Each structure stands twice: as structure tokens, then as C-alpha cells.
Amino acid sequence: MRRTEDPSTSLEDALRWLATHSEDRPLHLLRYAIESRHSEPGHALHLLVLPTEAMKDATSLTRAEVVWGLIVSEARQVGSSANAKERNALLAAFRLPRRAEIREPWAATLGARFGQLKALKEVFTHQDSLTPMTRAWTRGLRILVPRVANGLAALSDGSADWGGYVELARTVEDEVLRREYPNLDPEDSAIGFKAPTEGAQPVFLELFVTTVFMKQRAAYRRITERLITAQADNLDGYTAAALVGWTGDQAAIPVNALWGCRAERIASPPGEPALTKLAFPRPLMRDERHFFSSEAFEADLHEERRWINVEIDHHGIAPGRLLHGEIPVSGLTIRVRFDPGCLPVACWWYAEQTERQRRVRPAEGDPRLLPIIDGSVQHTFRQRCHPRENYGVSIAWFDDLAH
């Protein structure tokens, strides 16, 4: 996406940008704008998030929730009734909870969402074009801008009671999650994740990308990038281990820090995996996010890998999502680049399986089979990755065919 060099020139520009960029939820874009001021969202949404700097003790998530709750509150009051064209156009633009007549989830583009408004036959009686929806959006935005401006001014001078905005933002996001993703895990009706065990690391992984480089049949190097959200105050690090996958003992490969952390070895009893604490530059408060990366090397090239596994010893990993169909922006992605002189005969992904189950090669045509392209495979797990489970990519070597 193109970046602008100057902050948005008007509040209307910022709201329009928020409505037309559908690669993420508006709340997440607002949070990203707060945390990354020099990013495209940071420039485009500058006027929306700037007043929240007055909230000195609030996390970036809370600040984003205040702005999002304010926008939602004012958008829902535009027009004199629930059938007001301007109000419904705003609901579509900002992908707020759909009316029952609109059966499909909101489309990715603004124009397509306006097309979905044709389902509201009592609201938009002329069905031959999108002109009524586009005009209603323009009028609605012009009504919305001064109302949002007044709310932001109250935030800036400290006169606003912003707790209600936070609650509204959370309620709306929960409703959207339930409506757009109806198959949530019933074990946790709030967010769709199984409960973590006692002692699980208090982090939620929004992004987890691990890239493995093979030499012969060994996982010679493994680079892992993580974007976490702290689930507790004063979180000062993340515990990592890169364990061998098939033969030999369970001693861990040493883990080294690459970015956003420093490595501190953790003493382990004899025979137990060696762990590494990836310490953060400063402790995180609850709901704060942090990006960091690490790498692990395997010195023993005789260590044969039959799978690349990720064990969920924390609060889970978000559903996977790709930008432009290839760039991971959320969820778990595993990439494996094989030694050109030692290619496998098959690879497949597995989820929530025992070691015995993950060894069983799927039949031809099974969607779990992964194509080996230019000596590499990759898979992004579209579903949630739950606590206490294992996810990964299995590898079949030539001599496995004899078994």
C-alpha cells in the first residue's frame, strides 16, 4: 500500500480511509496506527488517534477501543430511524453488525458492501444501481465527522467519560466475531479458544511464522517471528525451545535472539529440554503487543526430521490470514525449505493429532497434502490454534515408502 508523507489532512479523510481499507478490522487498524505512527495507518488515521495521547495510563488497545467505540456510537445515531439511508450506509462502510436481511458476511470492498444493502428493500427502494448507497454514504460521513470531532475534543481535554466507548467497542467486536465466524469453539464462547492450562505462558499469538531450512534430513536452521499480545501485566519475556522431532534425545537446540528480545538460558534438570527465555526490552502490560524473532541451529545433521511441530503452550494463535494470498498477516504459518539433494516424497499439514496419527500419509487428493514447489512447502493454518494442542507439517522420505 502507498504511504503518505503527511498526516491526514482532514478527519473525513481519516474516516474514509478506515472504511475503505478492509484488510483488517477497523479496531485493529486504529491500534496499529497508535503503535506504529510512521506506518500507513499511522499517517492516515493520525487525527483520529492523536487525542488519545491524553490517556496517559491507557494501553494502545484501550486507546483504540475508545476511538472505535466513539465512531460506532455516533454512526448508530445518524438519521432519525433504523431505516435511515445514511445510517445503514455507515454500518456497511465500517462493517458493523449486519441487519438480519443481509445474510452473507460483509464483502471485502466498499462497493460490494453497498451492493449488499440492496437486501434492505424498505431502505433502498431503487435497486438498479449503487448510486443511492454511495450518496447516502457521502451524506452520512458529512454528518458523522463533526460528531466524532466533538467526541475527540472531549477526549483530548479530559472531559469525556470514555469507559462506555471501551465497553461498546468490545461488545461490537464480540458480536461481529459471533456473526461472521459462527463456528466458534463452544469451550470459550467469548473468543472461541479452549482454556489454557494453569502455568501456560500468558501470551496470545496474533502472528507466528516459523521458517525451517533443512540440510540433508535435519532441521539445520529455524527462524521464528512472533507478534504477541500480553495476557498479564509485567510480562518480561517468552520461553522458547526448539526440540528435535523424531529420533535421539529430547535435548533442545540452542535458541538465539534476532530482534526485539535478548536470549537468557534457563537452567534445566539433566535429561530435560534446555529452555531459553527471550527477554523483552521492557515489561509489557496486559493487552500490549510486541514483535520479536529468534533462531535455532541444529549441529547434528544426522538428526532426521519427520515433522516440524509447534506446541501451543500459551493462550493460542489467531486464525491464519494472508494478504494478497501469500503474505501471512495473522495466525500460524510454517515454511520448510529442503536441501536440493534431499527432497521428500510428500508433505502434509496436521492439526491436533497424536504422534502416531501425524505419521500416517493422507491419500492422494487429500487437501492436507502440500505441493512441493522449488524445493519448499508452506502452510498457513486458517483455523484457530488452541492451547494444549500441536500443529505442524509432516515429512515423508523416500525410504518411508517401504513401510
C-alpha positions in Angstrom: 0.0 0.0 0.0 1.2 3.5 -0.7 2.3 5.6 2.2 1.6 9.3 2.6 4.3 11.6 4.0 2.0 13.9 5.9 -0.7 13.1 8.5 -4.2 13.0 7.1 -5.4 16.4 6.0 -8.9 16.0 7.5 -11.0 13.9 9.8 -13.2 13.0 6.9 -10.1 11.6 5.0 -9.3 9.5 8.1 -12.8 8.1 8.4 -13.0 7.4 4.7 -9.6 5.6 4.8 -10.8 3.5 7.8 -13.9 2.4 5.8 -12.1 1.6 2.6 -9.2 -0.5 4.0 -10.7 -3.9 4.7 -7.5 -5.9 5.2 -8.2 -5.8 8.9 -10.9 -4.8 11.4 -11.1 -1.0 12.0 -10.2 -1.6 15.7 -7.0 -3.3 14.7 -6.1 -0.6 12.2 -6.6 2.1 14.9 -4.4 0.1 17.3 -1.7 -0.3 14.7 -1.9 3.5 14.0 -1.2 4.1 17.6 1.6 1.7 17.9 3.3 2.5 14.6 3.0 6.2 14.0 5.1 6.1 10.8 3.2 3.3 9.1 0.5 4.0 6.5 -2.3 3.6 9.1 -0.3 5.8 11.5 -0.3 8.6 8.9 -3.9 8.1 7.6 -5.5 7.8 11.0 -3.4 10.4 12.8 -6.2 12.8 13.5 -8.4 10.0 14.9 -5.8 8.6 17.4 -3.9 11.8 18.3 -6.4 12.9 21.0 -6.0 9.6 22.9 -2.4 10.6 23.8 -4.2 12.4 26.7 -5.0 9.0 28.1 -1.6 8.6 29.8 -2.1 5.3 31.6 -4.1 3.5 28.9 -2.8 0.7 26.7 -2.7 1.1 22.9 -5.7 -1.4 22.8 -7.8 0.7 25.2 -7.0 3.9 23.3 -8.0 2.2 20.0 -11.2 0.9 21.7 -12.1 4.4 22.8 -11.9 5.8 19.3 -13.7 2.9 17.7 -16.4 3.0 20.4 -16.9 6.7 19.7 -17.2 6.1 15.9 -19.7 3.2 16.5 -21.8 5.3 18.9 -22.1 8.2 16.6 -22.7 6.2 13.4 -25.6 4.4 15.1 -27.3 7.7 15.9 -27.1 9.2 12.4 -30.6 9.6 10.9 -34.0 9.6 12.5 -34.6 5.8 12.5 -33.1 2.4 11.9 -34.2 2.7 8.2 -32.3 5.9 7.6 -30.2 5.5 4.4 -27.2 7.4 5.9 -27.1 5.2 9.0 -27.2 2.0 7.0 -24.6 3.2 4.6 -22.3 3.9 7.6 -23.0 0.5 9.1 -21.9 -1.1 5.8 -18.9 1.1 5.4 -17.5 0.4 8.8 -18.6 -3.3 8.7 -20.7 -3.0 11.9 -23.1 -5.8 12.8 -25.4 -6.6 9.8 -29.1 -6.4 9.8 -30.9 -9.8 9.6 -31.9 -9.2 5.9 -28.2 -9.2 4.9 -27.4 -12.9 5.1 -23.8 -13.0 3.9 -20.8 -11.6 5.8 -19.7 -8.2 4.8 -17.8 -8.2 1.5 -14.2 -7.0 1.3 -14.7 -3.8 -0.8 -16.9 -0.8 0.0 -18.7 -1.1 -3.3 -19.6 -4.7 -2.8 -20.9 -3.9 0.7 -23.1 -1.2 -0.8 -24.4 -3.9 -3.2 -25.4 -6.0 -0.1 -27.5 -3.1 1.1 -29.9 -3.9 -1.8 -31.3 -6.6 0.6 -32.8 -3.7 2.6 -35.7 -3.1 0.3 -37.6 -0.8 2.6 -34.5 1.4 2.9 -33.2 1.4 -0.6 -36.2 1.2 -2.9 -34.3 1.9 -6.1 -32.4 -1.3 -6.8 -31.0 -0.7 -10.3 -27.7 0.9 -9.2 -25.5 1.7 -6.2 -25.9 5.4 -6.6 -28.4 5.7 -3.7 -26.0 3.9 -1.4 -23.0 6.0 -2.5 -24.9 9.2 -1.9 -26.1 8.0 1.5 -22.5 7.2 2.5 -21.4 10.7 1.4 -24.2 12.4 3.4 -23.7 10.1 6.4 -20.0 10.8 6.5 -20.5 14.5 6.5 -23.0 14.1 9.4 -20.6 11.8 11.3 -17.4 14.0 11.0 -18.4 16.9 13.3 -19.9 14.4 15.9 -16.7 12.4 16.0 -14.7 15.7 16.2 -16.7 16.8 19.2 -16.1 13.4 20.9 -12.4 13.5 20.2 -12.2 17.1 21.6 -13.8 15.9 24.8 -11.2 13.1 25.0 -8.4 15.5 24.4 -9.4 17.9 27.2 -10.2 15.1 29.6 -14.0 15.9 29.9 -15.2 12.6 28.3 -16.2 9.5 30.2 -14.6 7.1 27.8 -15.3 3.9 29.7 -18.6 3.5 27.8 -16.8 3.7 24.5 -14.5 0.9 25.5 -17.4 -1.3 26.5 -19.2 -0.6 23.3 -16.2 -1.4 21.2 -15.7 -4.7 22.9 -19.4 -5.5 22.6 -19.4 -4.7 18.9 -16.3 -6.7 18.2 -17.7 -9.7 20.1 -20.9 -9.5 18.1 -19.1 -9.3 14.8 -17.0 -12.3 15.7 -20.0 -14.3 16.5 -21.9 -13.3 13.4 -19.0 -13.5 10.9 -17.5 -16.7 12.4 -20.5 -18.7 13.6 -18.4 -21.9 14.3 -16.7 -20.7 17.4 -15.5 -23.3 19.8 -18.1 -23.7 22.5 -15.5 -24.2 25.1 -14.9 -20.5 25.2 -17.9 -18.6 23.8 -16.2 -15.3 24.2 -13.4 -15.8 21.7 -13.6 -19.3 20.5 -10.4 -20.7 22.2 -10.1 -23.6 24.6 -9.0 -22.5 28.1 -5.2 -22.7 28.6 -3.9 -24.9 31.4 -2.6 -23.5 34.6 1.0 -22.4 34.1 0.6 -21.7 30.4 2.6 -18.7 29.1 0.4 -15.6 29.5 0.6 -14.6 25.8 -1.7 -14.8 22.8 0.0 -15.1 19.4 -1.5 -12.9 16.7 1.2 -13.9 14.3 3.6 -16.9 14.4 5.8 -17.6 11.3 8.4 -20.2 11.5 10.8 -20.9 8.6 12.9 -24.0 8.6 16.0 -24.6 6.5 16.9 -28.3 6.0 20.3 -29.9 5.5 20.0 -33.5 4.4 17.1 -34.6 6.6 17.9 -32.4 9.5 16.3 -29.1 10.5 19.6 -27.1 10.3 18.1 -23.7 11.0 14.8 -22.4 12.2 13.8 -18.7 12.3 10.6 -17.9 14.2 8.8 -14.5 14.1 6.1 -13.8 16.7 3.6 -11.0 17.3 2.2 -11.5 20.8 -0.5 -9.8 23.0 0.3 -10.0 26.7 -2.4 -11.6 28.8 -1.0 -10.4 32.1 0.8 -7.3 33.5 4.5 -7.1 33.8 5.2 -9.8 31.2 9.0 -9.6 30.7 9.7 -12.5 28.3 8.7 -15.6 26.4 10.1 -19.1 27.0 11.2 -20.9 23.8 12.6 -24.3 22.9 13.4 -25.9 19.5 13.0 -29.6 20.1 14.1 -32.4 17.9 11.2 -34.1 16.2 11.8 -37.9 15.7 15.0 -39.6 16.9 17.6 -39.1 19.6 17.1 -37.5 23.0 14.9 -34.5 23.7 17.7 -32.0 24.3 16.8 -28.7 22.7 18.6 -26.9 20.0 20.0 -23.6 21.4 17.7 -20.6 20.7 19.3 -17.3 19.8 17.7 -13.8 19.8 17.3 -12.0 16.5 15.0 -9.0 17.0 13.1 -7.4 19.9 14.5 -9.6 22.6 17.6 -11.0 24.2 18.3 -14.7 25.0 18.8 -15.9 28.5 19.4 -19.6 29.1 17.2 -21.3 31.7 18.7 -24.0 33.8 17.0 -27.4 33.3 17.4 -30.7 35.1 19.6 -33.3 33.4 17.7 -35.0 30.5 15.1 -32.3 30.2 14.9 -29.9 27.2 17.1 -26.8 27.6 14.9 -23.7 27.5 15.7 -20.1 26.6 14.0 -17.0 27.9 13.6 -14.4 25.2 13.6 -11.3 27.4 11.8 -8.2 26.2 13.3 -4.7 26.2 10.8 -3.7 28.8 7.9 -5.5 30.7 4.6 -5.5 28.8 1.3 -4.6 30.4 -1.9 -6.6 29.7 -3.1 -6.2 26.1 0.2 -4.7 24.9 1.6 -6.2 21.8 5.2 -6.9 20.9 7.0 -8.3 17.9 10.2 -10.3 18.3 12.1 -13.1 16.5 14.6 -15.8 17.3 16.5 -18.6 15.5 17.7 -22.1 16.4 20.5 -24.1 14.9 20.9 -27.9 14.8 24.6 -29.1 15.0 23.8 -32.8 14.5 23.0 -33.2 10.8 22.2 -36.9 11.4 19.0 -35.9 13.3 16.2 -36.9 10.9 13.1 -34.8 10.9 9.7 -36.4 10.3 7.7 -33.3 11.2 8.0 -29.6 12.0 5.9 -29.2 15.1 4.5 -26.2 17.0 3.2 -26.9 20.5 0.7 -24.4 21.9 1.9 -23.8 25.5 0.2 -20.4 25.8 -3.2 -18.9 25.1 -3.4 -19.8 21.5 -2.8 -18.5 18.0 -5.2 -16.4 15.9 -6.8 -17.8 12.7 -4.5 -17.5 9.8 -4.9 -14.8 7.1 -2.9 -14.0 4.1 -2.5 -10.6 2.4 -2.7 -10.9 -1.4 -3.0 -14.6 -1.0 0.7 -15.1 0.1 1.8 -12.8 2.9 1.0 -14.0 6.4 -0.6 -11.2 8.5 -2.1 -13.3 11.2 -2.1 -16.9 12.5 0.4 -19.8 12.3 2.5 -20.2 9.2 5.1 -23.0 8.8 7.6 -22.8 5.9 10.2 -25.5 5.1 13.0 -25.2 2.5 14.6 -28.6 1.8 18.1 -29.5 0.8 18.1 -29.7 -3.1 19.9 -33.0 -2.8 17.5 -34.5 -0.3 13.8 -33.8 -1.2 10.9 -35.6 0.5 8.4 -37.6 -1.4 5.4 -36.0 0.3 4.4 -33.4 2.9 1.1 -32.7 4.7 -0.1 -30.5 7.5 -1.7 -31.8 10.6 -3.7 -30.3 13.5 -4.4 -31.6 17.0 -3.1 -35.1 16.2 -1.0 -37.6 18.2 2.5 -38.6 17.1 1.1 -41.8 15.7 -1.6 -40.0 13.7 0.7 -37.4 12.2 2.9 -40.2 10.7 0.0 -41.5 8.5 0.3 -40.1 5.0 -3.0 -38.9 3.6 -4.4 -40.5 0.5 -3.9 -38.9 -2.9 -6.2 -35.9 -3.4 -6.5 -35.2 0.3 -6.5 -31.4 0.9 -3.9 -31.8 3.6 -1.2 -32.8 1.1 1.1 -29.8 0.4 2.7 -29.2 -3.0 6.5 -29.1 -3.0 7.4 -26.1 -5.1 11.0 -25.3 -5.9 12.1 -27.5 -3.0 9.8 -25.8 -0.5 6.5 -26.2 1.2 4.4 -23.8 3.3 1.1 -23.8 5.1 -1.0 -21.2 6.9 -3.4 -22.7 9.4 -6.7 -21.0 8.7 -8.3 -22.2 11.9 -7.6 -21.2 15.5 -4.6 -22.9 17.1 -5.8 -23.9 20.6 -3.9 -24.2 23.8 -2.6 -27.7 24.8 -2.6 -28.8 21.1 0.1 -29.4 18.4 0.1 -28.2 14.8 2.7 -28.8 12.1 3.9 -30.2 8.8 4.8 -33.9 8.4 7.5 -35.1 6.1 7.7 -38.5 4.3 11.2 -39.5 3.0 11.9 -41.9 0.1 12.7 -44.9 2.3 9.3 -44.5 4.1 7.7 -45.9 1.0 8.9 -49.4 2.0 6.9 -49.3 5.3 
